[in-house]
Amino acid sequence: MRLRTATLIATLGLIQLLVSPIDGAPTDQFDAFFPAWNAMIQKYLQDPDICAAPYAAYKTGHVQADGASSLVTPVIECILQQFPEFRKAEMAASAVILGLLPTILQGLGSTSVETSLLGLRRRTLAMLCAAGSPAVALMSAGEFVETASKLITRDVVVDAGLSSPQTSKVRKILISVLQYALVGGAVANVGHLTYRLSARAIVVFAPETNYLLAIWTALSIVVHLVGVLALSRNWDLDHGFMMSSYRLHINDRRYGN
C-alpha cells in the first residue's frame, strides 16, 4: 500500500514538472448580465467616451505583470462610476441577501448524517442529494456521532419501506422513479443557477475568476462523501462508532434489506 502511494505521488510530481504554466484570464465576464441590467451595462461598455477603452484592453486577455485582476478591475470601476446611487443600493441589498443564502440553504438541505445514512444503501441517490444541496449544515464530530446514534438504535424495529414484501414491484419502481426525478430536478436547478451566477456575475474579492461558485458547489458534495466514508468505516451496530471497525454491521432482518 505504501509503495503504491509513493508511486502515485512520484507520478503526480513528474506530471507537474512536465506541465508548462500558462497565464490566462477570462474575457467573457461582461458579455451578458441579468436582463434588468444588461442593456444599461452594455451601453457603458460600448460607449467610446465611457468604458470602451478599458473594456477593449480586457478583451485582449493579455495578463500584465501585476496580475489578471489588472484587466478586469478598471472595467468594474468604470461601470460603478456610471451607476446611479439607487443602482448601488440595489447591489448592496443583493449582497446582503446572497450573504444570508448559505445559512438558509443549510437549514433547507440535508445534513451530512442524513446523506451518509442514505449512502450506506443507496449510493447513487445519496450522491444526487449531496449535489442538490449546495450548502452543508455545520456539525462537530460529536454532533455527527450523536445524531447518527439517534437515527440508528439497537433493538428497534424499523419499517422495511420499499424492501417490504407487501410493497408491489410496480409501486417500488414508481416510488424510486419519483425519488430520482425530484432529486434530479434539484441537481439540475443547482447546476443551472451555478452556471448563470458564474457566467453573469463577478466575485468582487476575486474578479479575475469565474469558477469559484462552481468550486463552492462541488465542495458540498465532497463533505457529504466524506461523511458517507466515515460512517461506513466506523459504525458498528452493536458498539456504536468503533474506530477500529472497517465494516458496517447491520442486521438485515431488523432493517428489512
CYANA upper distance limits for C-alpha pairs under 8 A (distance plus 0.5 A):
  1 MET  CA      5 THR  CA      6.82
  2 ARG  CA      6 ALA  CA      6.61
  3 LEU  CA      7 THR  CA      6.60
  4 ARG  CA      8 LEU  CA      6.63
  5 THR  CA      9 ILE  CA      6.71
  6 ALA  CA     10 ALA  CA      6.63
  7 THR  CA     11 THR  CA      6.61
  8 LEU  CA     12 LEU  CA      6.71
  9 ILE  CA     13 GLY  CA      6.63
 10 ALA  CA     14 LEU  CA      6.70
 11 THR  CA     15 ILE  CA      6.75
 12 LEU  CA     16 GLN  CA      6.69
 13 GLY  CA     17 LEU  CA      6.88
 14 LEU  CA     18 LEU  CA      6.85
 15 ILE  CA     19 VAL  CA      6.75
 23 ASP  CA     63 VAL  CA      7.21
 24 GLY  CA     61 GLY  CA      7.22
 24 GLY  CA     62 HIS  CA      7.69
 24 GLY  CA     63 VAL  CA      6.88
 24 GLY  CA     68 ALA  CA      7.85
 25 ALA  CA     61 GLY  CA      6.28
 25 ALA  CA     62 HIS  CA      8.19
 25 ALA  CA     63 VAL  CA      7.45
 25 ALA  CA     68 ALA  CA      6.46
 25 ALA  CA    208 GLU  CA      6.91
 25 ALA  CA    209 THR  CA      7.92
 26 PRO  CA     61 GLY  CA      7.40
 26 PRO  CA    208 GLU  CA      7.46
 26 PRO  CA    209 THR  CA      7.59
 26 PRO  CA    210 ASN  CA      7.93
 27 THR  CA     58 TYR  CA      7.02
 27 THR  CA     59 LYS  CA      5.69
 27 THR  CA     60 THR  CA      7.92
 27 THR  CA     61 GLY  CA      6.49
 28 ASP  CA     59 LYS  CA      8.18
 28 ASP  CA    199 ALA  CA      8.44
 29 GLN  CA    199 ALA  CA      6.75
 29 GLN  CA    200 ARG  CA      7.13
 29 GLN  CA    201 ALA  CA      7.98
 29 GLN  CA    202 ILE  CA      7.79
 29 GLN  CA    210 ASN  CA      8.16
 30 PHE  CA    200 ARG  CA      7.96
 32 ALA  CA     38 ASN  CA      6.75
 32 ALA  CA    199 ALA  CA      8.27
 32 ALA  CA    200 ARG  CA      6.54
 33 PHE  CA     37 TRP  CA      6.92
 33 PHE  CA     38 ASN  CA      5.18
 33 PHE  CA    200 ARG  CA      5.36
 33 PHE  CA    201 ALA  CA      7.64
 34 PHE  CA     38 ASN  CA      6.18
 34 PHE  CA    200 ARG  CA      7.05
 35 PRO  CA     39 ALA  CA      7.87
 37 TRP  CA     41 ILE  CA      6.71
 38 ASN  CA     42 GLN  CA      6.50
 39 ALA  CA     43 LYS  CA      6.70
 40 MET  CA     44 TYR  CA      7.14
 41 ILE  CA     45 LEU  CA      6.82
 41 ILE  CA     79 ILE  CA      7.60
 42 GLN  CA     46 GLN  CA      6.68
 43 LYS  CA     47 ASP  CA      6.63
 44 TYR  CA     50 ILE  CA      6.50
 44 TYR  CA     51 CYS  CA      6.23
 44 TYR  CA     52 ALA  CA      7.98
 44 TYR  CA     79 ILE  CA      7.31
 44 TYR  CA     82 GLN  CA      8.25
 45 LEU  CA     50 ILE  CA      7.59
 45 LEU  CA     51 CYS  CA      5.31
 45 LEU  CA     52 ALA  CA      5.61
 45 LEU  CA     55 TYR  CA      6.82
 45 LEU  CA     79 ILE  CA      8.36
 46 GLN  CA     50 ILE  CA      8.46
 46 GLN  CA     51 CYS  CA      7.34
 46 GLN  CA     52 ALA  CA      5.72
 47 ASP  CA     51 CYS  CA      6.74
 47 ASP  CA     52 ALA  CA      6.05
 48 PRO  CA     52 ALA  CA      5.30
 48 PRO  CA     53 ALA  CA      7.31
 50 ILE  CA     78 CYS  CA      7.83
 51 CYS  CA     55 TYR  CA      6.52
 51 CYS  CA     75 VAL  CA      7.19
 51 CYS  CA     78 CYS  CA      6.46
 51 CYS  CA     79 ILE  CA      7.62
 52 ALA  CA     56 ALA  CA      6.48
 53 ALA  CA     57 ALA  CA      6.95
 54 PRO  CA     58 TYR  CA      6.65
 54 PRO  CA     71 LEU  CA      8.21
 54 PRO  CA     74 PRO  CA      6.63
 54 PRO  CA     75 VAL  CA      6.06
 55 TYR  CA     59 LYS  CA      6.73
 55 TYR  CA     75 VAL  CA      6.33
 56 ALA  CA     60 THR  CA      7.18
 57 ALA  CA     61 GLY  CA      7.96
 57 ALA  CA     71 LEU  CA      7.34
 58 TYR  CA     62 HIS  CA      8.32
 58 TYR  CA     71 LEU  CA      5.44
 58 TYR  CA     72 VAL  CA      6.58
 58 TYR  CA     75 VAL  CA      8.06
 61 GLY  CA     71 LEU  CA      8.06
 63 VAL  CA     67 GLY  CA      6.61
 63 VAL  CA     68 ALA  CA      5.70
 63 VAL  CA     70 SER  CA      8.28
 63 VAL  CA     71 LEU  CA      7.66
 64 GLN  CA     68 ALA  CA      7.31
 64 GLN  CA     70 SER  CA      7.74
 66 ASP  CA     70 SER  CA      6.99
 68 ALA  CA     72 VAL  CA      7.80
 68 ALA  CA    208 GLU  CA      6.32
 69 SER  CA     73 THR  CA      6.23
 69 SER  CA    206 ALA  CA      8.10
 69 SER  CA    207 PRO  CA      6.90
 69 SER  CA    208 GLU  CA      5.58
 70 SER  CA     74 PRO  CA      7.44
 71 LEU  CA     75 VAL  CA      7.97
 71 LEU  CA    208 GLU  CA      8.38
 72 VAL  CA     76 ILE  CA      6.92
 72 VAL  CA    207 PRO  CA      7.15
 72 VAL  CA    208 GLU  CA      6.79
 73 THR  CA     77 GLU  CA      6.66
 73 THR  CA    207 PRO  CA      7.71
 74 PRO  CA     78 CYS  CA      6.58
 75 VAL  CA     79 ILE  CA      6.77
 76 ILE  CA     80 LEU  CA      6.68
 77 GLU  CA     81 GLN  CA      6.67
 78 CYS  CA     82 GLN  CA      7.17
 79 ILE  CA     83 PHE  CA      6.96
 80 LEU  CA     88 LYS  CA      8.40
 83 PHE  CA     87 ARG  CA      6.62
 83 PHE  CA     88 LYS  CA      7.23
 84 PRO  CA     88 LYS  CA      7.24
 85 GLU  CA     89 ALA  CA      6.80
 86 PHE  CA     90 GLU  CA      6.80
 87 ARG  CA     91 MET  CA      6.88
 88 LYS  CA     92 ALA  CA      6.79
 89 ALA  CA     93 ALA  CA      6.74
 90 GLU  CA     94 SER  CA      6.65
 91 MET  CA     95 ALA  CA      6.66
 92 ALA  CA     96 VAL  CA      6.96
 93 ALA  CA     97 ILE  CA      6.93
 94 SER  CA     98 LEU  CA      6.59
 95 ALA  CA     99 GLY  CA      6.46
 96 VAL  CA    100 LEU  CA      6.89
 97 ILE  CA    101 LEU  CA      6.68
 98 LEU  CA    102 PRO  CA      8.08
100 LEU  CA    104 ILE  CA      6.95
101 LEU  CA    105 LEU  CA      6.61
102 PRO  CA    106 GLN  CA      6.65
102 PRO  CA    135 ALA  CA      6.50
103 THR  CA    107 GLY  CA      7.18
103 THR  CA    135 ALA  CA      8.39
104 ILE  CA    108 LEU  CA      6.97
105 LEU  CA    109 GLY  CA      6.25
105 LEU  CA    133 SER  CA      7.98
105 LEU  CA    134 PRO  CA      7.77
105 LEU  CA    135 ALA  CA      6.21
105 LEU  CA    136 VAL  CA      8.29
106 GLN  CA    110 SER  CA      8.22
106 GLN  CA    111 THR  CA      8.39
106 GLN  CA    135 ALA  CA      5.75
106 GLN  CA    136 VAL  CA      5.77
106 GLN  CA    137 ALA  CA      5.20
106 GLN  CA    138 LEU  CA      8.50
107 GLY  CA    137 ALA  CA      7.36
109 GLY  CA    133 SER  CA      5.76
109 GLY  CA    134 PRO  CA      8.36
109 GLY  CA    135 ALA  CA      7.45
109 GLY  CA    136 VAL  CA      7.54
109 GLY  CA    137 ALA  CA      8.34
110 SER  CA    114 GLU  CA      6.74
110 SER  CA    115 THR  CA      7.07
110 SER  CA    129 CYS  CA      8.03
110 SER  CA    130 ALA  CA      8.17
110 SER  CA    133 SER  CA      7.25
110 SER  CA    136 VAL  CA      7.87
110 SER  CA    137 ALA  CA      8.43
111 THR  CA    115 THR  CA      6.86
111 THR  CA    136 VAL  CA      6.73
111 THR  CA    137 ALA  CA      6.33
112 SER  CA    116 SER  CA      6.40
112 SER  CA    136 VAL  CA      7.43
112 SER  CA    137 ALA  CA      7.98
112 SER  CA    144 PHE  CA      8.45
112 SER  CA    223 VAL  CA      7.74
112 SER  CA    224 HIS  CA      5.69
112 SER  CA    227 GLY  CA      6.40
112 SER  CA    228 VAL  CA      8.40
113 VAL  CA    117 LEU  CA      6.66
113 VAL  CA    144 PHE  CA      6.79
113 VAL  CA    147 THR  CA      7.51
113 VAL  CA    148 ALA  CA      6.73
113 VAL  CA    227 GLY  CA      7.30
113 VAL  CA    228 VAL  CA      8.45
114 GLU  CA    118 LEU  CA      6.75
115 THR  CA    119 GLY  CA      6.43
115 THR  CA    126 ALA  CA      6.07
115 THR  CA    127 MET  CA      8.44
115 THR  CA    129 CYS  CA      7.64
115 THR  CA    130 ALA  CA      7.43
115 THR  CA    224 HIS  CA      6.96
115 THR  CA    227 GLY  CA      8.30
115 THR  CA    228 VAL  CA      7.63
116 SER  CA    120 LEU  CA      6.96
116 SER  CA    126 ALA  CA      7.92
116 SER  CA    224 HIS  CA      7.22
116 SER  CA    225 LEU  CA      7.94
116 SER  CA    227 GLY  CA      5.98
116 SER  CA    228 VAL  CA      4.54
116 SER  CA    229 LEU  CA      8.24
116 SER  CA    231 LEU  CA      7.03
117 LEU  CA    121 ARG  CA      8.09
117 LEU  CA    148 ALA  CA      8.39
117 LEU  CA    228 VAL  CA      7.56
117 LEU  CA    231 LEU  CA      8.05
118 LEU  CA    122 ARG  CA      6.30
118 LEU  CA    123 ARG  CA      7.55
118 LEU  CA    125 LEU  CA      8.23
118 LEU  CA    126 ALA  CA      6.17
119 GLY  CA    123 ARG  CA      4.80
119 GLY  CA    124 THR  CA      8.02
119 GLY  CA    125 LEU  CA      7.90
119 GLY  CA    126 ALA  CA      5.40
119 GLY  CA    127 MET  CA      7.84
119 GLY  CA    228 VAL  CA      6.49
120 LEU  CA    228 VAL  CA      7.39
120 LEU  CA    232 SER  CA      6.99
122 ARG  CA    126 ALA  CA      6.64
123 ARG  CA    127 MET  CA      6.60
124 THR  CA    128 LEU  CA      6.80
125 LEU  CA    129 CYS  CA      6.69
125 LEU  CA    180 TYR  CA      7.35
125 LEU  CA    183 VAL  CA      8.17
126 ALA  CA    130 ALA  CA      6.70
127 MET  CA    131 ALA  CA      6.69
127 MET  CA    221 ILE  CA      7.80
127 MET  CA    224 HIS  CA      8.40
127 MET  CA    225 LEU  CA      8.06
128 LEU  CA    132 GLY  CA      6.60
128 LEU  CA    183 VAL  CA      6.69
128 LEU  CA    184 GLY  CA      7.28
128 LEU  CA    187 VAL  CA      7.15
129 CYS  CA    133 SER  CA      6.83
129 CYS  CA    183 VAL  CA      6.54
129 CYS  CA    187 VAL  CA      8.17
130 ALA  CA    134 PRO  CA      8.02
130 ALA  CA    220 SER  CA      7.41
130 ALA  CA    221 ILE  CA      5.64
130 ALA  CA    224 HIS  CA      6.57
131 ALA  CA    187 VAL  CA      6.25
131 ALA  CA    190 VAL  CA      8.35
131 ALA  CA    217 THR  CA      8.25
131 ALA  CA    218 ALA  CA      7.90
131 ALA  CA    220 SER  CA      7.85
131 ALA  CA    221 ILE  CA      6.08
132 GLY  CA    183 VAL  CA      7.28
132 GLY  CA    184 GLY  CA      8.31
132 GLY  CA    186 ALA  CA      5.51
132 GLY  CA    187 VAL  CA      4.77
132 GLY  CA    188 ALA  CA      8.34
132 GLY  CA    189 ASN  CA      8.36
132 GLY  CA    190 VAL  CA      6.64
133 SER  CA    187 VAL  CA      8.46
133 SER  CA    190 VAL  CA      8.42
133 SER  CA    220 SER  CA      7.71
133 SER  CA    221 ILE  CA      8.48
134 PRO  CA    190 VAL  CA      7.72
134 PRO  CA    216 TRP  CA      8.17
134 PRO  CA    217 THR  CA      5.54
134 PRO  CA    218 ALA  CA      8.14
134 PRO  CA    220 SER  CA      6.23
134 PRO  CA    221 ILE  CA      8.27
135 ALA  CA    217 THR  CA      7.94
135 ALA  CA    220 SER  CA      6.38
136 VAL  CA    220 SER  CA      6.61
136 VAL  CA    223 VAL  CA      8.10
139 MET  CA    143 GLU  CA      6.32
139 MET  CA    144 PHE  CA      6.75
140 SER  CA    144 PHE  CA      6.76
141 ALA  CA    145 VAL  CA      6.86
142 GLY  CA    146 GLU  CA      6.58
143 GLU  CA    147 THR  CA      6.42
144 PHE  CA    148 ALA  CA      6.68
145 VAL  CA    149 SER  CA      6.58
145 VAL  CA    241 PHE  CA      7.77
146 GLU  CA    150 LYS  CA      6.86
147 THR  CA    151 LEU  CA      6.90
148 ALA  CA    152 ILE  CA      6.59
149 SER  CA    153 THR  CA      6.75
149 SER  CA    240 GLY  CA      7.50
152 ILE  CA    237 LEU  CA      8.25
153 THR  CA    237 LEU  CA      8.40
154 ARG  CA    237 LEU  CA      7.18
154 ARG  CA    238 ASP  CA      7.47
156 VAL  CA    254 ARG  CA      8.30
157 VAL  CA    254 ARG  CA      6.14
157 VAL  CA    255 TYR  CA      7.32
158 VAL  CA    254 ARG  CA      7.20
158 VAL  CA    255 TYR  CA      6.10
158 VAL  CA    256 GLY  CA      8.23
159 ASP  CA    255 TYR  CA      7.53
159 ASP  CA    256 GLY  CA      7.75
160 ALA  CA    164 SER  CA      5.54
160 ALA  CA    255 TYR  CA      6.36
160 ALA  CA    256 GLY  CA      4.85
160 ALA  CA    257 ASN  CA      7.82
161 GLY  CA    167 THR  CA      8.49
161 GLY  CA    256 GLY  CA      8.08
162 LEU  CA    167 THR  CA      6.86
162 LEU  CA    172 LYS  CA      6.46
163 SER  CA    167 THR  CA      7.82
163 SER  CA    256 GLY  CA      6.33
163 SER  CA    257 ASN  CA      6.52
164 SER  CA    256 GLY  CA      7.05
167 THR  CA    171 ARG  CA      7.07
167 THR  CA    172 LYS  CA      7.18
168 SER  CA    172 LYS  CA      6.79
169 LYS  CA    173 ILE  CA      6.79
170 VAL  CA    174 LEU  CA      6.71
171 ARG  CA    175 ILE  CA      6.57
172 LYS  CA    176 SER  CA      6.55
173 ILE  CA    177 VAL  CA      6.54
174 LEU  CA    178 LEU  CA      6.63
175 ILE  CA    179 GLN  CA      6.67
176 SER  CA    180 TYR  CA      6.76
177 VAL  CA    181 ALA  CA      6.50
178 LEU  CA    182 LEU  CA      6.67
179 GLN  CA    183 VAL  CA      6.72
180 TYR  CA    184 GLY  CA      6.16
181 ALA  CA    185 GLY  CA      6.55
182 LEU  CA    186 ALA  CA      6.92
183 VAL  CA    187 VAL  CA      6.78
184 GLY  CA    188 ALA  CA      6.64
185 GLY  CA    189 ASN  CA      6.58
186 ALA  CA    190 VAL  CA      6.73
187 VAL  CA    191 GLY  CA      6.58
188 ALA  CA    192 HIS  CA      6.50
189 ASN  CA    193 LEU  CA      6.65
190 VAL  CA    194 THR  CA      6.50
191 GLY  CA    195 TYR  CA      6.69
192 HIS  CA    196 ARG  CA      6.71
193 LEU  CA    197 LEU  CA      6.54
194 THR  CA    198 SER  CA      6.50
194 THR  CA    213 LEU  CA      6.88
194 THR  CA    214 ALA  CA      6.66
194 THR  CA    217 THR  CA      8.10
195 TYR  CA    199 ALA  CA      6.49
195 TYR  CA    214 ALA  CA      8.10
196 ARG  CA    200 ARG  CA      6.19
196 ARG  CA    201 ALA  CA      8.18
197 LEU  CA    201 ALA  CA      5.60
197 LEU  CA    202 ILE  CA      8.50
197 LEU  CA    213 LEU  CA      8.01
198 SER  CA    202 ILE  CA      7.77
198 SER  CA    210 ASN  CA      5.87
198 SER  CA    211 TYR  CA      6.90
198 SER  CA    212 LEU  CA      8.31
198 SER  CA    213 LEU  CA      6.77
198 SER  CA    214 ALA  CA      7.87
199 ALA  CA    210 ASN  CA      7.41
202 ILE  CA    207 PRO  CA      6.16
202 ILE  CA    209 THR  CA      8.45
202 ILE  CA    210 ASN  CA      7.68
203 VAL  CA    207 PRO  CA      5.60
203 VAL  CA    209 THR  CA      7.99
203 VAL  CA    210 ASN  CA      8.18
211 TYR  CA    215 ILE  CA      6.86
212 LEU  CA    216 TRP  CA      6.64
213 LEU  CA    217 THR  CA      6.72
214 ALA  CA    218 ALA  CA      6.66
215 ILE  CA    219 LEU  CA      6.56
216 TRP  CA    220 SER  CA      7.45
217 THR  CA    221 ILE  CA      7.87
218 ALA  CA    222 VAL  CA      7.24
219 LEU  CA    223 VAL  CA      6.88
220 SER  CA    224 HIS  CA      6.96
221 ILE  CA    225 LEU  CA      6.68
222 VAL  CA    226 VAL  CA      6.62
223 VAL  CA    227 GLY  CA      6.85
224 HIS  CA    228 VAL  CA      6.84
225 LEU  CA    229 LEU  CA      6.73
226 VAL  CA    230 ALA  CA      6.56
227 GLY  CA    231 LEU  CA      6.57
228 VAL  CA    232 SER  CA      6.51
229 LEU  CA    233 ARG  CA      6.63
230 ALA  CA    234 ASN  CA      6.47
231 LEU  CA    235 TRP  CA      6.01
232 SER  CA    246 TYR  CA      7.89
232 SER  CA    247 ARG  CA      6.96
232 SER  CA    248 LEU  CA      6.01
233 ARG  CA    243 MET  CA      8.38
233 ARG  CA    245 SER  CA      6.73
233 ARG  CA    246 TYR  CA      4.81
233 ARG  CA    247 ARG  CA      5.92
233 ARG  CA    248 LEU  CA      6.98
234 ASN  CA    241 PHE  CA      5.81
234 ASN  CA    242 MET  CA      5.66
234 ASN  CA    243 MET  CA      5.74
234 ASN  CA    244 SER  CA      7.54
234 ASN  CA    245 SER  CA      5.77
234 ASN  CA    246 TYR  CA      6.44
234 ASN  CA    247 ARG  CA      7.67
234 ASN  CA    248 LEU  CA      7.83
235 TRP  CA    239 HIS  CA      8.45
235 TRP  CA    240 GLY  CA      6.21
235 TRP  CA    241 PHE  CA      5.01
235 TRP  CA    242 MET  CA      6.52
235 TRP  CA    245 SER  CA      7.47
235 TRP  CA    246 TYR  CA      8.48
235 TRP  CA    247 ARG  CA      7.87
235 TRP  CA    248 LEU  CA      6.17
235 TRP  CA    249 HIS  CA      8.06
236 ASP  CA    240 GLY  CA      5.51
236 ASP  CA    241 PHE  CA      6.36
236 ASP  CA    242 MET  CA      6.82
236 ASP  CA    245 SER  CA      7.41
236 ASP  CA    247 ARG  CA      7.95
236 ASP  CA    248 LEU  CA      6.21
236 ASP  CA    249 HIS  CA      6.02
236 ASP  CA    250 ILE  CA      8.19
237 LEU  CA    248 LEU  CA      7.96
237 LEU  CA    249 HIS  CA      6.25
237 LEU  CA    250 ILE  CA      6.48
250 ILE  CA    255 TYR  CA      8.09
251 ASN  CA    255 TYR  CA      6.84
252 ASP  CA    256 GLY  CA      6.15
252 ASP  CA    257 ASN  CA      5.48
253 ARG  CA    257 ASN  CA      7.35
